[in-house]
Amino acid sequence: FSLFVKGLRGSDRVKRHLALLVMFLVFLSLLFAYLRPVGFFLYWGVPLCSLWAATSLFFALLLFYGEHHQSSWTEKVKFALFLVLMLSVPVYFDGSNVVNRYRYAQSGDALLHDEAFLKMDNTLLGLFFPQGQLSLWLDTQPFVGTQTPLAHLYSEVLQVMYVSYYFWGNGLGIYLAFQYFSKKSSSTDNKTPANIDALQWRRLQMFLSAWVTTFLMNFFLNILFPAVSPRIYIGNLYKNEIKGIFFCDLLRSALTKAASNTFSAFPSGHCGLSWLAALLGKAIGFPRFARAATIAACMITTATLVLRYHYFVDFLFSIPLTIFGLYFGGFLNRRLYAHSLKAREKNYELPFTSALTSKYDLSYDLGLDDEEIEEENESPESVPLNNIIQISDNTANASNPAKTIDDHFINIPPTQSILPTPVVHNHIDEGI
């Protein structure tokens, strides 16, 4: 536990934010317990969320202990913690709605903030659409309205893309985990100059901090500002049902059943998280995924307004939610990304150009804390590998290269290459 607290207070940004993510799970479980107590003595709130928070904390403590003592079972704990954190999203989504259903049974419509959001929409877009709702305007339009063949076509496409929201970010996380755990289990040489395994694990932790914490923040805001959606709150104002060609009707019916008695309209998680997935893909270095996810994010955002799922202000307030996720994970800009990876530019070239380092000449120092990372130059220049770098005073002595922290730099003649010859694959842009 002391190692976990040290991680919370330490200078390693990635470990600190992963620990904060676990503590956020604990905080939400305690909040649920306060808002929805169960039993006379067991103040557990939503029991499954409390169990999940305890499990997450248990594996986090094991991870910090195992990494500190370099235990052989640490990789199994990493995998378990990854699964627990990713699965906390549906667990806490259901938990937040259990709490809000309990509160709604006590307070009724007075609990909802839909009226305020509707007024905000009317203020922003009332000049263009009735009550500021694009969906109300489309409801009765003769050429592009919900009863036209064109509307059946775009409703079909938008509904399918709206459901695809569940794939983009989760698929990216699963792929990153597969990259790390599959290579870790099959690799026989983990002591590469750039320590790719260590970088991949840190990148996976950064993704978890960005993705899962953004979901949890969204659920927290759902508790603070419970709302239904235009299709429910002003459903009596719509004259026509939205129809598609085939999949739209099936998916819409399934979503209606799944979202019944939920209060998670504000802010729009579909908008915020779909844009977060696209930006994470770009930051990590998967350009083709990022382009596809960006197109999907645009269509998902359109679908939330056209298909009556969200108010316009739900989308507006999803923007700071996305920015929060990028910052908390360490992906907001190039400098923060490099800093979070504990990477710094060296005056030698790495043996690879990869998505992992966001296509910059970055190296990894296992022994340095974040505050010891050198400031990046505005326009760094790479020099030949043979001009071996000067290690910082804390980790090396220019007259005694055997004192460096990296075994790969020990007793290497200045004229000898310490890195393998790079293999260039011009057609690959999907990471290491």
Secondary structure, DSSP 8 states (H G I E B T S, - for coil): -HHHHHHHHSS-HHHHHHHHHHHHHHHHHHHHHHHS-BSSS-B-SSHHHHHHHHHHHHHHHHHHHHHHHT-TTHHHHHHHHHHHHHHHHHHHHHHHHHHHHHHHHHHGGGG--HHHHHHHHHHHHTTTSGGG-HHHHHHT-TTTSTTSHHHHHHHHHHHHHHHTHHHHHHHHHHHHHHHHHHHHHH-S----TT-HHHHHHHHHHHHHHHHHHHHHHHHHHHHHS-B--HHHHTGGG--S----SSHHHHHHHHHHHHTTT--B-SS-HHHHHHHHHHHHHHHHT-HHHHHHHHHHHHHHHHHHHHTTS--HHHHHTHHHHHHHHHHHHT-SSHHHHHHHTTEEE-SS--S---TTTTTS-EEE-TT--GGGS----SS-----TTS-----TTT-BTTBGGG-SSGGGTT--TTS--S------TT--S--
